[in-house]
Amino acid sequence: LLASTTDDFEMVLVDDGSRDDSAEVLERFGREHPERLVKVVCNPRNLGASGARNAGMDAAEGEFLLFTDSDCVAEPAWIEQMVAGLRRTGAAAASGTVLDKPPTNLAERAYLGSCLVTRKAPTLMESNMGLRADLGYRFDAAIFGGEGDDLEHRLRAGGHRIALVPEAVVHHHHALDLASYLRMGRQQGRGHAMFWYKHGRFLGRDILAAGLAVLTLPLGLVDQRLLALPAALALLQVAAILFNEVRFKGKPLLEALAVLPVQVPYYAVRTASALRTWARILLGREPAIRDSKASWDWARRSARRSDPAP
């Protein structure tokens, strides 16, 4: 960020309740660069990604809020390009291009391409996004993983547009091994289940077949021949994984097949985590997301009541 092609910005650095010397490092960084407007926010406890971003938003004073993460390196023109893109398109929010580091193992090869939002419809990628500050939108602190999808959904419901600014680039240096990749699947399954619940969905298309395969397994207790249904759904899930790897993550088919032994357990963990989260929600074990959904439903009803009659 110090190498930015513009100096018309403030830098808000959020330490989210770390237990090492990160806060001291950030404070020292601010003192060593008095030529920059640097603000350091230290959360007394860990608030999660959404809570940390909200804390940064509370401290920020600019016209636009730009977000990146601690494992990302922004290209020098990132701020300039993102702001120019938001002004040019008039969009409420935008995502840029996220480039992954060259993979060093099978888990990183499987993850490669996950952040290529330019291959999909405009969506918000939290590690490289911009948002107009005057709109007053915040991240939902009840959602851990999938918070960008939730923010995007609420923006669109409010009649706002999302843009892509592919020339605004950050490099993502996220090291993974099999264990950490599976942990990521568990977190994303939990977070996305909360997002789907809040917005009246069951499961996303990426794990729908796997979820239905699990839910139809008890049919085998009635008649073993009915196990053909969950087996067919499991095969459909594998086909969906391959399609996602090729179509949206840009992998050649042979590479998609090569990473399949990692992707299958990843999606299995993600599906199990999503179903477990759904069970916890239905049992009343996730009060924060239930309150968030109630608030969102009330806001939507209020908006409909306030719409002028045709």
N, C-alpha and C positions, 0 to 999 in steps of 0.2 A: 504493500500500500504506500510505503514511502517513495516508491519509484513511480507513483501515479503521474500520468500526463496532465493532470489538473491538480491544483491545490485548494480548490473551492469546496472543501468537504470537512466534516468532523469525523473523527474516528472514535467509536464507542466500543470499548473492549469489556466483555462481560466474563468475569470469573464466577463460575456457577458452583460455589461452595467447595472448591478444590481443597485437598488436604496436603498439598505440597507447597512450594514457594511460588506458585503461579501468580498470586496477587502481588507479591513483592516484585516479581519480574515485570509485570505490567506497569506498576507504579514507576519503577526505574526507567522503563521505556518512555513513559510520558515525560519524565524529567529530562531525559537525554535528548528529547526532540521538541524543544520549546517552540520551534517554528511551525509545528503542527498543532491543531486543536485536538487534543487527546483527552477523552473521558474514560475513567476506569470505574466500572460498577462491580462491586463484590457482593454477591449474594451470601447471606449468612448460612444458608443451607442449600443443598442441591434442589433446584426447581424443575429439572428436566429441560429438554431443548426448548419447548414452547415457553415455559416460564422464564428461561434465560433470555430468549429473544424479546419477550414482552418487557423485561427489565431494561434491555437496551433501548427499546422503542420509547419507554418512559423518559429516558435520559436524553434522547435525541431531539434536536431542534430543527432539522433540515426539512426541506420541501419533499424530498424523497428519502425513503428508507431502503438501504441496500444491505443484503445479508450474505455472508459467507461463513464458513466454518473453520475451526482450528486446524483441520487437516487439509486445507485448500490453500493454494497460492494464486492470487489474482494477477492477471497480466496487467502491465502498466496502463493500458487504455480501458480497463474494465469499467471504472467509475464513469469516465467520459462517455463510453459507448452505451452503457446502461441508461444513463440519464438522457442521452440523446434519443435513444429508442423509445423511452417512455414519453418524451415530449413529442416525438414524431408521430407515434401511433395514437396518442391520447388515451392509452389503456390505463386501467387502474393499477395493474401489476404486470410484471413480465419476468420471464426466466431467460437466462443466457445459456451458453454452452459449457458443459462440465466435461473435461477430458480426464480420463482415468490414467494413472501411472501404468507403465508397462507391467504386465502380470509376471509374477515370479513362481507361482504354483497353480495347481488346478483350481483351488477355491477362488483365487483372484481372476483366473481365466473365466470362471463361471460368472463372476460378478461383472466382468468387463462389459460396458455398454449399458449398464442399468441407469445411468444418469443422462443418456442421450435423448433428452426431451425433444430435440429438434426432429427426431424421427416419429414423434407422436403428435397428437393434437396439442395445442398450447396448454401447458400445465405448469404448476409451480414447483420448482426444485429448490428446496430450502437453502442449499449450499451456494446457490447463485440466482438470486431473485431481487427484484426491486418492487417497491410498493409506494403509492402516493400517501404521504403522511396525513393529509387533511381528511381522508376518508374515515379515519378512526378505527379501522379494523385491527384486531389483535389475533394472536394464535390462541387456540383452545388448549389451555393447560391441562385439561382432563384427558387429552389424547397424546399418547407417547408413541410416535411413529405414525405417519399418515396425516400429520398436522398440516402439511402443505396442501394435501388433497382437500382437507376440510376448509381451509381458508379459501382455496380456489372455488369450492362449491358455494360458499356463502357469498363470495364476490359476484359470481355469476347469478345467483338467486337475487342479488340486489341490483341486477341490470348492468353490471360492469363487465368490461372486456379484459381478457388476458392476452398478452402478446408474447412473441418470441423475439429475442434480440440475439441472434446467433453470433454476432461479432463481439459480444461481451463474454469473455472467456475466463474461466478459472480452471486450474489444474488440481485434481483430486488425488491426494496421496494417502489412500486408505489401505493400510496393510491388513491382510486377512489370512487366516488359515482355516482349516475345515471347522474347528471348534467355534471360532469367532463368527464364521459364516452361518453356522447353524444357530448361534445365539442371535444373530441379526434376523434370521427367519422367525425365531420365536418372538422377538420384539415387534417385527412388522406384522406378524399375524395378530398379535394382541392389539396393536395400534389401529390396524385397518378394520378389525372387528368393531372397535369402538366407533370408528368413522362410519362404517356401514350401518350400525345400529342407530346412530344419531340421525342419519339421513334416510332411514326407512328402507335399507337394503338388507339382504341376508349375507351373501358372500360375493366377493368380486369375481369377475370372469376368470382371473388368473388361477383361482383355486376352487372354482365352483364344482368342477367335475370331481375333484378329490374329496371335497366336502360331502357331496352326494354319495360318493362311493362308500365313505365311512358310515353315513346315515342309513344306507340301504343294506349294510352287512347283516343286520338282524333278520332279514328276509330268509337267510339261509337256515334259520331255526324252523321256519315253516316248511320249506322245501329246498333241499340242497341245489336243485336245478336253478333256483332263483339267484344263486350266487353269480350266475352269468351276468346279472345286471351290474353289481359293483365291480366285477372284473372288466366289463366293457367300459365303465366310467373311469376306471384306473387307466386303461389304455388311452382313453380320450384325454385324460390329464397329461399323459406323456406326450401325446401329439400336440397339445396346447403349449407345453413347455418348449418343444422344438420350434413351433411356430413363433413364439415370443422371442426365442434366441435369434432366429433368422430375421424375422420381420422388423422387430422393434429394437433389438440390441445389435443388429447388423453383423451377426456372425455368419461365416460360411457354414453350409450344412454339416460338413465333416467336423468342424470345430464345435458345432452345437451337439453333435453326437458324442464328441470326446468329453465334453463337460457334463453330459447327462448323468453319469454316476454320482456327481456332486449335486446336481440340481434336483434329482429325485428325492434324496433325503432332506434337502433344503425345503422343498415344497411340502414334504410330509410334515416336517416340524412346523412350518408356517400354518398349514391346515389344522394340525392338532392344537396349536396355540390359539387360532381364531375360534375353533369350536369350544375350547375350554373357556375362553373369554366370554363367548355368548352364554355359556352355562352359568358363569359367575354373574353376568348381568341379569339373567332371568331369575337367579336366586337372590338378587338384591345385594350382591357382594361388591358391586362397583357403583357406589352412590354418586361419585363425581360425574361420571358420564351420563347417568340417568338425569341428574340435575341439569347438565349441559343440554341434553336432548329436550328436556321440558322447557328450558329457556328458549331454545331455538324454535321449537314448535309454537310457543307463545308469540315470538317475534314474527314468525311467518303469518300466523292468524291475524295479528295486529296490522301487518302490512296489507293483507288482503282486505281487511275492513276499511282501511284508509284509502284504498284505491278508488278513484272517482268512477261513478257508474258510466257505462258506455252510452 
